[in-house]
Amino acid sequence: MTSPMPPTPPAVPADDPPISEAERSTSARIGSILFRHRGWLPVPFLLVPLLATGAPDAMNWILGIVLIALGEVIRLAGVAAAGTVTRRRSRTVQRLVTYGIFAWMRNPLYVGNFLIWMGFIVVSDVLWFIPIAIALFAIEYTLIVRYEEGVLESIFGAEYLAYKDRTSRWFPRPPATDEEGEHHWGEAWRSEISTFLQYLVITALFIAKQKYGWNER
């Protein structure tokens, strides 16, 4: 009679990577709070152009839609390269994406978001709000990105620092080398369906504002 096999020992979880000094910084800690609440933070940016007076014309709509479309193209390229991990960056991220749109800039989703919201402000014709919105977005996204950069430095160390040195944070810059990588466009389109629905709702609200008269100066 054979003796029973000893039970398989439980897997030991891998130790968390050490926390970098960048992740410990005050700005990164503030950014971590903003990161957790980033889903509703744009709401005030929407309320101002919706409630403030403006008189949009065809040119407002054309320029605004161009900005929104450009922002969404950048977002789609980012999601296609990195997958839905871009929506939930945390200390569990397993790969550093440095190809595609991420070879041109380090934060394409935030750049895309910024252009989209600027597009809706242009549509509203509440143009005085643009410099205020730029300043508020700059503060919010800079703090969030400080947190994300600290996390990525903690996890990937020198690999991330090298990527950070050669790639712009915000403004697109042609990469020195042509790095190839997978793009999952179908997954990207599916993951953006809720975002597209939000665009439709916001657009309908601006149309209602223009039609029913609370847009008049």
C-alpha positions as a Markdown table, in Angstrom:
| # | Residue | x | y | z |
|---|---|---|---|---|
| 1 | Met | 0.0 | 0.0 | 0.0 |
| 2 | Thr | 1.5 | 3.3 | -1.0 |
| 3 | Ser | 1.8 | 6.1 | 1.5 |
| 4 | Pro | -0.4 | 9.2 | 0.8 |
| 5 | Met | 1.3 | 12.1 | -1.0 |
| 6 | Pro | 2.1 | 15.0 | 1.3 |
| 7 | Pro | -0.1 | 18.0 | 0.8 |
| 8 | Thr | 1.1 | 20.7 | -1.6 |
| 9 | Pro | 2.3 | 23.6 | 0.4 |
| 10 | Pro | 0.4 | 26.9 | -0.3 |
| 11 | Ala | 2.0 | 29.3 | -2.7 |
| 12 | Val | 3.9 | 32.1 | -1.0 |
| 13 | Pro | 3.0 | 35.4 | -2.5 |
| 14 | Ala | 5.8 | 37.5 | -3.9 |
| 15 | Asp | 7.0 | 40.3 | -1.7 |
| 16 | Asp | 5.8 | 43.8 | -2.7 |
| 17 | Pro | 8.5 | 45.8 | -4.4 |
| 18 | Pro | 10.1 | 48.4 | -2.1 |
| 19 | Ile | 8.6 | 51.8 | -2.2 |
| 20 | Ser | 10.7 | 54.4 | -4.0 |
| 21 | Glu | 11.4 | 57.9 | -2.7 |
| 22 | Ala | 9.3 | 59.3 | -5.6 |
| 23 | Glu | 6.3 | 57.3 | -4.3 |
| 24 | Arg | 6.9 | 58.5 | -0.8 |
| 25 | Ser | 6.9 | 62.2 | -1.8 |
| 26 | Thr | 4.2 | 64.5 | -0.6 |
| 27 | Ser | 3.0 | 65.2 | -4.1 |
| 28 | Ala | 2.7 | 61.5 | -4.8 |
| 29 | Arg | 0.7 | 61.0 | -1.7 |
| 30 | Ile | -1.7 | 63.7 | -2.6 |
| 31 | Gly | -1.8 | 62.3 | -6.1 |
| 32 | Ser | -2.8 | 58.8 | -4.8 |
| 33 | Ile | -5.9 | 60.4 | -3.2 |
| 34 | Leu | -6.8 | 62.1 | -6.4 |
| 35 | Phe | -6.1 | 58.9 | -8.3 |
| 36 | Arg | -8.7 | 57.0 | -6.3 |
| 37 | His | -11.3 | 59.7 | -7.0 |
| 38 | Arg | -10.4 | 60.5 | -10.6 |
| 39 | Gly | -13.7 | 59.1 | -11.9 |
| 40 | Trp | -15.8 | 62.0 | -10.6 |
| 41 | Leu | -13.2 | 64.8 | -10.5 |
| 42 | Pro | -14.1 | 66.0 | -14.1 |
| 43 | Val | -17.8 | 66.6 | -13.0 |
| 44 | Pro | -17.1 | 70.3 | -11.9 |
| 45 | Phe | -15.4 | 70.9 | -15.3 |
| 46 | Leu | -18.6 | 69.8 | -17.0 |
| 47 | Leu | -21.0 | 71.8 | -14.8 |
| 48 | Val | -19.3 | 75.2 | -15.5 |
| 49 | Pro | -19.7 | 75.0 | -19.3 |
| 50 | Leu | -23.2 | 73.5 | -19.0 |
| 51 | Leu | -24.5 | 76.2 | -16.6 |
| 52 | Ala | -22.5 | 79.3 | -17.6 |
| 53 | Thr | -23.9 | 81.4 | -20.5 |
| 54 | Gly | -22.5 | 81.1 | -24.0 |
| 55 | Ala | -23.6 | 81.4 | -27.6 |
| 56 | Pro | -22.0 | 78.6 | -29.5 |
| 57 | Asp | -22.1 | 78.7 | -33.3 |
| 58 | Ala | -21.1 | 76.2 | -36.0 |
| 59 | Met | -17.4 | 77.0 | -35.6 |
| 60 | Asn | -17.6 | 76.2 | -31.9 |
| 61 | Trp | -19.0 | 72.8 | -32.7 |
| 62 | Ile | -16.5 | 72.1 | -35.5 |
| 63 | Leu | -13.5 | 73.0 | -33.4 |
| 64 | Gly | -14.8 | 71.3 | -30.3 |
| 65 | Ile | -15.6 | 68.0 | -32.2 |
| 66 | Val | -12.1 | 68.1 | -33.7 |
| 67 | Leu | -10.5 | 68.3 | -30.2 |
| 68 | Ile | -12.8 | 65.6 | -28.9 |
| 69 | Ala | -12.0 | 63.3 | -31.8 |
| 70 | Leu | -8.3 | 63.9 | -31.5 |
| 71 | Gly | -8.4 | 63.2 | -27.8 |
| 72 | Glu | -10.3 | 60.0 | -28.2 |
| 73 | Val | -7.9 | 58.7 | -30.9 |
| 74 | Ile | -5.0 | 59.3 | -28.4 |
| 75 | Arg | -7.0 | 57.5 | -25.7 |
| 76 | Leu | -7.8 | 54.5 | -28.0 |
| 77 | Ala | -4.2 | 54.2 | -29.0 |
| 78 | Gly | -3.2 | 54.1 | -25.3 |
| 79 | Val | -5.8 | 51.5 | -24.3 |
| 80 | Ala | -5.0 | 49.4 | -27.4 |
| 81 | Ala | -1.3 | 49.3 | -26.4 |
| 82 | Ala | -1.6 | 48.9 | -22.7 |
| 83 | Gly | -5.0 | 47.2 | -22.4 |
| 84 | Thr | -7.5 | 47.9 | -19.7 |
| 85 | Val | -4.6 | 48.0 | -17.1 |
| 86 | Thr | -4.5 | 51.7 | -18.1 |
| 87 | Arg | -7.8 | 52.2 | -16.2 |
| 88 | Arg | -6.6 | 50.7 | -12.9 |
| 89 | Arg | -2.8 | 51.4 | -12.5 |
| 90 | Ser | -1.7 | 50.3 | -9.1 |
| 91 | Arg | 1.2 | 48.4 | -7.5 |
| 92 | Thr | -0.1 | 45.2 | -9.1 |
| 93 | Val | 0.9 | 46.3 | -12.7 |
| 94 | Gln | 2.9 | 43.6 | -14.3 |
| 95 | Arg | 4.4 | 45.2 | -17.4 |
| 96 | Leu | 5.8 | 48.5 | -18.5 |
| 97 | Val | 4.4 | 49.6 | -21.9 |
| 98 | Thr | 6.9 | 51.7 | -23.8 |
| 99 | Tyr | 5.8 | 51.2 | -27.4 |
| 100 | Gly | 3.1 | 52.7 | -29.7 |
| 101 | Ile | 1.7 | 55.9 | -28.4 |
| 102 | Phe | 3.6 | 55.4 | -25.1 |
| 103 | Ala | 6.8 | 55.8 | -27.1 |
| 104 | Trp | 5.7 | 59.3 | -28.0 |
| 105 | Met | 4.4 | 60.4 | -24.5 |
| 106 | Arg | 4.2 | 58.7 | -21.1 |
| 107 | Asn | 0.6 | 59.7 | -20.3 |
| 108 | Pro | -1.6 | 59.5 | -23.5 |
| 109 | Leu | -4.8 | 58.8 | -21.7 |
| 110 | Tyr | -4.5 | 62.0 | -19.6 |
| 111 | Val | -3.5 | 64.0 | -22.7 |
| 112 | Gly | -6.5 | 62.5 | -24.5 |
| 113 | Asn | -8.8 | 63.4 | -21.6 |
| 114 | Phe | -7.5 | 66.9 | -21.5 |
| 115 | Leu | -8.2 | 67.5 | -25.2 |
| 116 | Ile | -11.7 | 66.0 | -24.9 |
| 117 | Trp | -12.7 | 68.3 | -22.0 |
| 118 | Met | -11.2 | 71.3 | -23.8 |
| 119 | Gly | -13.3 | 70.3 | -26.8 |
| 120 | Phe | -16.5 | 70.3 | -24.8 |
| 121 | Ile | -15.6 | 73.7 | -23.3 |
| 122 | Val | -15.1 | 75.1 | -26.9 |
| 123 | Val | -18.5 | 73.6 | -27.9 |
| 124 | Ser | -20.1 | 75.5 | -25.0 |
| 125 | Asp | -18.5 | 78.8 | -26.0 |
| 126 | Val | -17.7 | 79.4 | -22.3 |
| 127 | Leu | -14.2 | 80.4 | -23.5 |
| 128 | Trp | -13.3 | 82.4 | -20.3 |
| 129 | Phe | -13.2 | 79.0 | -18.5 |
| 130 | Ile | -10.4 | 77.6 | -20.7 |
| 131 | Pro | -7.4 | 79.1 | -18.8 |
| 132 | Ile | -9.0 | 78.1 | -15.5 |
| 133 | Ala | -9.6 | 74.6 | -16.7 |
| 134 | Ile | -6.1 | 74.3 | -18.0 |
| 135 | Ala | -4.7 | 75.4 | -14.6 |
| 136 | Leu | -7.0 | 73.0 | -12.7 |
| 137 | Phe | -6.2 | 70.1 | -15.0 |
| 138 | Ala | -2.5 | 70.8 | -14.8 |
| 139 | Ile | -2.6 | 70.7 | -11.0 |
| 140 | Glu | -4.8 | 67.5 | -10.8 |
| 141 | Tyr | -3.0 | 65.5 | -13.5 |
| 142 | Thr | 0.5 | 66.5 | -12.4 |
| 143 | Leu | -0.2 | 65.2 | -8.9 |
| 144 | Ile | -1.8 | 62.0 | -10.1 |
| 145 | Val | 1.1 | 61.4 | -12.5 |
| 146 | Arg | 3.6 | 62.0 | -9.7 |
| 147 | Tyr | 1.9 | 59.1 | -7.8 |
| 148 | Glu | 1.8 | 56.9 | -10.9 |
| 149 | Glu | 5.5 | 57.6 | -11.7 |
| 150 | Gly | 6.5 | 56.8 | -8.1 |
| 151 | Val | 4.6 | 53.5 | -8.3 |
| 152 | Leu | 6.2 | 52.6 | -11.7 |
| 153 | Glu | 9.7 | 53.5 | -10.3 |
| 154 | Ser | 9.0 | 51.3 | -7.3 |
| 155 | Ile | 8.1 | 48.3 | -9.5 |
| 156 | Phe | 10.4 | 48.7 | -12.5 |
| 157 | Gly | 13.3 | 50.7 | -11.1 |
| 158 | Ala | 16.0 | 51.5 | -13.7 |
| 159 | Glu | 13.9 | 50.3 | -16.6 |
| 160 | Tyr | 11.2 | 52.9 | -15.9 |
| 161 | Leu | 13.8 | 55.6 | -15.2 |
| 162 | Ala | 15.4 | 55.0 | -18.6 |
| 163 | Tyr | 12.0 | 55.2 | -20.2 |
| 164 | Lys | 11.2 | 58.3 | -18.3 |
| 165 | Asp | 14.4 | 60.0 | -19.4 |
| 166 | Arg | 13.8 | 59.4 | -23.1 |
| 167 | Thr | 10.0 | 60.0 | -23.3 |
| 168 | Ser | 8.1 | 63.2 | -22.7 |
| 169 | Arg | 5.5 | 63.3 | -20.0 |
| 170 | Trp | 2.9 | 65.3 | -21.9 |
| 171 | Phe | 4.0 | 66.6 | -25.3 |
| 172 | Pro | 4.4 | 64.1 | -28.1 |
| 173 | Arg | 8.0 | 63.6 | -29.3 |
| 174 | Pro | 9.1 | 61.1 | -32.0 |
| 175 | Pro | 10.8 | 58.1 | -30.4 |
| 176 | Ala | 14.5 | 57.5 | -31.1 |
| 177 | Thr | 13.8 | 53.9 | -31.9 |
| 178 | Asp | 10.8 | 52.1 | -33.5 |
| 179 | Glu | 9.7 | 49.7 | -30.8 |
| 180 | Glu | 7.1 | 47.1 | -31.8 |
| 181 | Gly | 4.4 | 45.7 | -29.5 |
| 182 | Glu | 0.9 | 44.3 | -29.5 |
| 183 | His | -2.2 | 46.5 | -30.0 |
| 184 | His | -5.6 | 45.1 | -29.0 |
| 185 | Trp | -7.9 | 47.4 | -30.9 |
| 186 | Gly | -11.0 | 45.3 | -30.3 |
| 187 | Glu | -10.5 | 45.3 | -26.6 |
| 188 | Ala | -9.9 | 49.0 | -26.7 |
| 189 | Trp | -13.1 | 49.8 | -28.6 |
| 190 | Arg | -15.1 | 47.6 | -26.2 |
| 191 | Ser | -13.6 | 49.2 | -23.2 |
| 192 | Glu | -14.5 | 52.7 | -24.5 |
| 193 | Ile | -18.2 | 52.0 | -25.1 |
| 194 | Ser | -19.1 | 53.5 | -21.8 |
| 195 | Thr | -17.0 | 56.5 | -22.6 |
| 196 | Phe | -18.7 | 56.9 | -26.0 |
| 197 | Leu | -22.1 | 56.8 | -24.2 |
| 198 | Gln | -20.9 | 59.6 | -21.9 |
| 199 | Tyr | -20.0 | 61.7 | -25.0 |
| 200 | Leu | -23.5 | 61.2 | -26.4 |
| 201 | Val | -25.2 | 62.2 | -23.1 |
| 202 | Ile | -22.9 | 65.3 | -22.7 |
| 203 | Thr | -23.5 | 66.3 | -26.3 |
| 204 | Ala | -27.3 | 66.0 | -25.8 |
| 205 | Leu | -27.1 | 68.2 | -22.8 |
| 206 | Phe | -25.2 | 70.9 | -24.8 |
| 207 | Ile | -27.8 | 70.6 | -27.6 |
| 208 | Ala | -30.6 | 71.0 | -25.1 |
| 209 | Lys | -28.8 | 74.0 | -23.5 |
| 210 | Gln | -28.5 | 75.7 | -26.9 |
| 211 | Lys | -32.1 | 74.9 | -27.9 |
| 212 | Tyr | -33.9 | 75.8 | -24.7 |
| 213 | Gly | -32.2 | 79.1 | -24.1 |
| 214 | Trp | -30.1 | 79.1 | -20.9 |
| 215 | Asn | -27.1 | 79.6 | -23.2 |
| 216 | Glu | -27.9 | 83.2 | -24.0 |
| 217 | Arg | -25.7 | 86.0 | -22.8 |
